[in-house]
Amino acid sequence: MSSKKPDVRSDKAIVIIPTYNEIENVSRMIEAIGSLSENPDVLIVDDNSPDGTGAEVERISETNSSVHLIRRKGKYGLGTAYIEGFKYALERGYGYILEMDCDFSHNPKDISRLLKEINGHDLVIGSRYIQGVNVVNWPLKRLLLSIGASVYTRLITGLPLKDATSGFKCFRREVLESIDLNRIHSNGYSFQIEMHFLTWKKKFRIKEMPIIFTDRIDGHSKMGKNIVREAVFMVWKLRFPFLAVKKKKRKRK
């Protein structure tokens, strides 16, 4: 068996985008990212979308070598999609690894800003709340829930972020290499919180960069009550790790 490691392309970036029923957006998003001067690769992690999202990405990838696809057999969730994406990117030597949504709530042009700001930092987060509230078209209830989640997280864990649940960011590969990805089991809001918290605890350099977040153009939101409930309890496990250990012991019995 060869022990040769993949060539580390320290200047190469890849944008990881989890999808489920994003046929209205995925080809336009790939095209928008492909137009950037930084020329990042795109990795779509599709959860067996019944609307044909995976098939559309596969079609595009046949003629576009910068587009990659992981097709999963079921709807396994945001957190596990990103973990698979992170492992894929690390194995192939990408130096910069980005997260974003497929629904254009994150402006693909801001990828250029993230890649510029990562110079001198280890994690740059596209923040909706670092300069006031920059959210468009969200109902008040959801906006208050999002802001409240960040305040709640900051109070319990001490994580010094204005937008702890942001899903638009850029990691240096060294950050993800330092984290045991096999031990990350959270999804949704709590996945983002956990990754931010672990990065902060390892004393990596974090910067919040202001963005404008616009609610999805096409399709439907995937956020549900279970995602919120998971985040509520996750912050306590981060603050008091022994709580997670006790839960695992009970499962083994």
Buried (B, 14 or more C-beta within 10 A) or exposed (E): EEEEEEEEBEEBBBBBBBBBBBBBBBBBBBEBBBEBEBEBBBBBBBBEBEBBBBBBBBBBBEEBEBBBBBBBEEEBBBBBBBBBBBBBBBEBBBBBBBBBBBBBBBBBEBBEBBBEBBEEBBBBBBBBBBEEEBBEEBEEEEBEBBBEBBEBBBEBBEBEBBBBBBBBBBBBBEBBEEBEBEEBBBBBBBBBBBBBBBBBEEEBBBBBBBBBBBBBEEBEEBBEEEBBEBBBEBBEBBBEEEEBEEEEEEEEE
